[in-house]
């Protein structure tokens, strides 16, 4: 997995460490319960074997998630359908690896079709369940490493007994914290032109550049306040004032934004954009 540009390396390392810790826990759990006839082996052997298979499965199945996300953004297809397809694909090399390991220390030998299909479906059940678990988790709600804990709002303080001559000047109210703007680097400013979903992260495009934040798209939209715009695609929100041109290629429509950015328009959103005179 490549490190997303603009994302601190420690967040990526933290994510991988958490994923691997979860996979080890899953491997230990499967070793204890001994599914698919493995309960006949001694407990230490079962735990070691299932933990190794869990970590090996992470190598095959984890790259499928960003692949499904990319296809979802590019082709505007349902993400869960793409996850099912990529999970079916990843099960082939994982099954082949398990069959090869199971034949050791002898030379690898391919079993009959019935045995191979049984192995494939057993691997698919566990791989699909783990894939669903990781995607049902809500990483957008996990605070980044090093983020300070939320502070409770201070209670009202009694007004000091001062004469009008020495009364302090009124202090303007401090605006409440905004998790979206607070995560943006200061050199990007606050002129947001678009939000783009990338895997479990949100790329915030401003007039000066872009950066990734750990947040879901709908949460980012909710934090934009009164900024006029519209979600034009499952993975894109665009500010109305940032649209420079409308690009058409057959039935495909894209919105041209500053800095050469092009946001795809889902076909289901075309009528809505026409109603508000974007097109």
C-alpha positions as CSV (number, residue, x, y, z in Angstrom):
1,X,0.0,0.0,0.0
2,X,1.3,3.4,-0.9
3,X,1.3,6.2,1.6
4,X,-1.4,8.8,0.6
5,X,0.2,12.2,-0.2
6,X,-0.4,14.7,2.5
7,X,-1.1,12.1,5.2
8,X,1.5,11.9,8.0
9,X,3.4,8.6,7.8
10,X,2.7,7.9,11.4
11,X,-1.1,7.6,10.6
12,X,-0.4,5.0,7.9
13,X,1.9,3.0,10.2
14,X,-0.7,3.3,13.0
15,X,-3.4,2.0,10.6
16,X,-1.3,-1.0,9.5
17,X,-0.3,-1.9,13.1
18,X,-4.0,-1.8,14.2
19,X,-5.0,-4.0,11.2
20,X,-2.3,-6.6,11.9
21,X,-3.2,-6.6,15.6
22,X,-6.9,-7.3,14.6
23,X,-5.7,-10.1,12.3
24,X,-3.7,-11.7,15.0
25,X,-6.7,-11.6,17.4
26,X,-8.9,-13.2,14.6
27,X,-6.3,-15.9,14.1
28,X,-6.1,-16.7,17.8
29,X,-9.9,-16.8,18.0
30,X,-10.2,-19.2,15.0
31,X,-7.4,-21.3,16.5
32,X,-9.3,-21.6,19.8
33,X,-12.6,-22.6,18.2
34,X,-11.0,-24.8,15.5
35,X,-13.3,-24.5,12.5
36,X,-13.4,-26.6,9.3
37,X,-12.1,-29.8,11.1
38,X,-9.0,-28.2,12.5
39,X,-10.1,-28.9,16.1
40,X,-8.4,-32.3,15.9
41,X,-4.9,-30.6,16.1
42,X,-3.4,-29.6,19.4
43,X,-4.4,-26.1,20.6
44,X,-0.9,-24.5,20.2
45,X,-0.7,-25.8,16.6
46,X,-4.1,-24.6,15.8
47,X,-3.5,-21.1,17.2
48,X,-0.1,-20.8,15.4
49,X,-1.6,-22.1,12.1
50,X,-4.7,-19.9,12.1
51,X,-2.7,-16.8,13.1
52,X,-0.3,-17.4,10.2
53,X,-3.1,-17.9,7.8
54,X,-4.8,-14.7,9.1
55,X,-1.7,-12.6,8.5
56,X,-1.2,-14.2,5.0
57,X,-4.9,-13.4,4.2
58,X,-4.2,-9.7,5.1
59,X,-1.6,-9.7,2.3
60,X,-4.1,-11.0,-0.3
61,X,-7.3,-9.3,0.8
62,X,-6.2,-5.9,2.0
63,X,-5.2,-4.5,-1.4
64,X,-8.7,-5.3,-2.6
65,X,-10.2,-2.6,-0.5
66,X,-8.5,0.4,-2.3
67,X,-9.0,-1.4,-5.6
68,X,-12.8,-1.5,-5.0
69,X,-12.8,2.1,-3.8
70,X,-11.0,3.2,-7.0
71,X,-13.5,1.3,-9.2
72,X,-16.4,2.8,-7.2
73,X,-15.2,6.3,-7.7
74,X,-14.2,5.8,-11.4
75,X,-17.1,3.7,-12.6
76,X,-19.8,4.9,-10.2
77,X,-20.7,1.2,-9.3
78,X,-21.9,0.0,-5.9
79,X,-19.0,-0.4,-3.6
80,X,-20.3,-3.5,-1.8
81,X,-20.8,-5.3,-5.1
82,X,-17.2,-4.4,-6.1
83,X,-16.0,-5.7,-2.7
84,X,-17.7,-9.0,-3.2
85,X,-16.1,-9.3,-6.7
86,X,-12.6,-8.5,-5.4
87,X,-13.1,-10.8,-2.5
88,X,-13.9,-13.7,-4.9
89,X,-10.7,-12.9,-6.8
90,X,-8.5,-12.7,-3.8
91,X,-9.7,-16.1,-2.6
92,X,-8.0,-17.8,-5.5
93,X,-4.4,-17.0,-4.6
94,X,-5.2,-17.4,-0.9
95,X,-6.6,-20.9,-1.5
96,X,-3.6,-21.9,-3.6
97,X,-1.3,-20.7,-0.8
98,X,-3.2,-22.8,1.8
99,X,-3.1,-25.9,-0.5
100,X,0.6,-25.5,-1.1
101,X,1.4,-25.0,2.6
102,X,-0.8,-28.0,3.5
103,X,1.2,-30.3,1.3
104,X,4.5,-29.4,3.0
105,X,7.1,-30.8,3.6
106,X,6.3,-32.9,0.5
107,X,6.3,-31.4,-3.0
108,X,3.2,-29.3,-3.7
109,X,0.5,-31.3,-5.3
110,X,-2.9,-30.1,-6.6
111,X,-5.9,-31.9,-5.1
112,X,-8.9,-33.0,-7.0
113,X,-11.6,-30.5,-8.1
114,X,-14.0,-31.3,-5.3
115,X,-11.3,-30.9,-2.6
116,X,-10.0,-27.6,-4.2
117,X,-13.6,-26.2,-4.3
118,X,-14.1,-27.1,-0.7
119,X,-10.9,-25.3,0.3
120,X,-12.0,-22.3,-1.9
121,X,-15.4,-21.9,-0.2
122,X,-13.9,-22.4,3.3
123,X,-11.4,-19.6,2.6
124,X,-14.1,-17.4,1.0
125,X,-16.3,-17.7,4.1
126,X,-13.6,-16.4,6.5
127,X,-12.1,-13.9,4.0
128,X,-15.5,-12.5,3.2
129,X,-16.4,-12.2,6.9
130,X,-13.1,-10.4,7.8
131,X,-13.5,-8.1,4.7
132,X,-17.0,-7.2,5.8
133,X,-15.8,-6.6,9.4
134,X,-13.1,-4.2,8.3
135,X,-15.6,-2.2,6.0
136,X,-18.3,-2.1,8.6
137,X,-15.9,-0.4,11.0
138,X,-16.1,3.4,11.1
139,X,-12.6,4.8,10.9
140,X,-13.9,8.3,10.2
141,X,-14.9,8.3,13.9
142,X,-11.4,7.3,15.2
143,X,-9.3,10.3,16.2
144,X,-5.8,10.5,14.6
145,X,-2.9,9.5,16.7
146,X,-1.7,12.4,18.9
147,X,-5.0,14.3,18.7
148,X,-5.8,16.0,22.0
149,X,-8.9,14.8,23.9
150,X,-12.0,17.0,23.6
151,X,-12.2,19.6,26.3
152,X,-15.4,20.2,28.3
153,X,-16.9,23.6,27.8
154,X,-16.2,25.8,30.8
155,X,-19.1,26.7,33.0
156,X,-20.3,30.3,33.5
157,X,-18.1,32.5,35.8
158,X,-19.6,35.1,38.1
159,X,-19.2,38.6,36.9
160,X,-16.6,40.6,38.8
161,X,-17.9,43.4,41.0
162,X,-16.2,46.3,39.2
163,X,-17.3,49.9,38.7
164,X,-18.2,50.9,35.2
165,X,-15.0,52.9,34.9
166,X,-12.8,49.9,35.3
167,X,-15.1,47.4,33.6
168,X,-13.1,45.3,31.0
169,X,-13.9,45.6,27.3
170,X,-16.3,42.9,26.0
171,X,-14.4,39.9,24.6
172,X,-15.8,38.6,21.3
173,X,-17.1,35.0,21.4
174,X,-14.6,32.3,20.4
175,X,-15.9,30.3,17.4
176,X,-16.4,26.6,18.3
177,X,-13.8,24.1,17.0
178,X,-14.4,22.7,13.5
179,X,-12.8,19.2,13.0
180,X,-12.6,19.7,9.3
181,X,-10.9,23.1,9.2
182,X,-8.8,22.3,12.2
183,X,-7.1,19.4,10.4
184,X,-6.1,21.5,7.3
185,X,-2.6,22.9,7.1
186,X,-2.5,26.6,7.5
187,X,-0.9,27.2,4.1
188,X,-4.0,25.8,2.3
189,X,-6.3,28.5,3.6
190,X,-10.0,27.9,4.2
191,X,-11.4,28.5,0.7
192,X,-12.8,25.0,0.1
193,X,-13.7,24.2,-3.5
194,X,-14.4,20.4,-3.3
195,X,-14.4,17.3,-1.1
196,X,-13.3,14.0,-2.5
197,X,-13.5,10.6,-0.8
198,X,-10.4,8.5,-1.0
199,X,-10.6,5.0,0.6
200,X,-11.4,5.8,4.3
201,X,-10.0,9.4,4.0
202,X,-11.4,12.7,2.8
203,X,-9.3,14.8,0.4
204,X,-10.1,18.5,0.9
205,X,-9.4,20.7,-2.1
206,X,-8.9,24.4,-1.5
207,X,-7.9,27.2,-3.9
208,X,-4.3,26.7,-2.8
209,X,-3.9,23.0,-2.7
210,X,-5.3,19.8,-1.1
211,X,-4.8,17.6,2.0
212,X,-6.2,14.3,3.4
213,X,-8.1,14.2,6.7
214,X,-9.5,11.2,8.5
215,X,-13.2,11.8,8.0
216,X,-16.2,10.5,6.1
217,X,-17.7,12.5,3.2
218,X,-21.1,13.1,4.8
219,X,-19.4,14.3,8.0
220,X,-17.2,16.7,6.0
221,X,-20.2,18.1,4.2
222,X,-22.0,18.7,7.5
223,X,-19.1,20.8,8.8
224,X,-19.1,23.2,5.8
225,X,-21.7,25.3,7.3
226,X,-23.5,27.7,4.9
227,X,-21.0,27.2,2.0
228,X,-23.2,26.7,-1.1
229,X,-22.5,23.4,-3.0
230,X,-23.8,20.0,-3.9
231,X,-22.8,16.4,-3.7
232,X,-22.5,15.6,-7.4
233,X,-21.2,12.0,-7.0
234,X,-21.0,9.4,-4.3
235,X,-17.4,10.4,-3.7
236,X,-17.5,14.2,-4.6
237,X,-19.0,17.4,-3.1
238,X,-18.4,20.6,-5.1
239,X,-18.8,24.3,-4.1
240,X,-21.0,26.1,-6.6
241,X,-18.7,29.1,-6.8
242,X,-15.8,26.9,-7.8
243,X,-17.3,25.5,-11.0
244,X,-15.5,27.0,-14.0
245,X,-16.9,24.9,-16.8
246,X,-19.0,21.8,-17.6
247,X,-17.2,19.2,-19.7
248,X,-19.2,16.6,-21.7
249,X,-18.1,13.4,-23.2
250,X,-21.1,11.6,-24.6
251,X,-23.3,10.9,-21.6
252,X,-20.5,11.5,-19.1
253,X,-20.3,15.0,-17.5
254,X,-17.5,16.4,-15.4
255,X,-17.2,19.8,-13.6
256,X,-14.1,21.7,-14.2
257,X,-12.7,23.3,-11.0
258,X,-9.7,25.5,-10.3
259,X,-6.2,24.0,-10.4
260,X,-7.2,21.6,-13.2
261,X,-9.5,19.5,-11.0
262,X,-12.3,17.7,-12.7
263,X,-15.2,16.3,-10.6
264,X,-17.3,13.5,-12.1
265,X,-21.1,13.9,-12.1
266,X,-23.2,10.8,-11.4
267,X,-25.9,10.3,-14.0
268,X,-28.5,10.2,-11.2
269,X,-27.4,13.7,-10.2
270,X,-27.7,15.3,-13.7
271,X,-31.4,16.2,-13.2
272,X,-30.8,17.7,-9.8
273,X,-28.0,19.9,-11.2
274,X,-30.2,21.1,-14.1
275,X,-32.9,22.0,-11.6
276,X,-30.6,24.3,-9.7
277,X,-29.1,25.7,-13.0
278,X,-25.7,24.2,-12.6
279,X,-25.9,22.8,-16.1
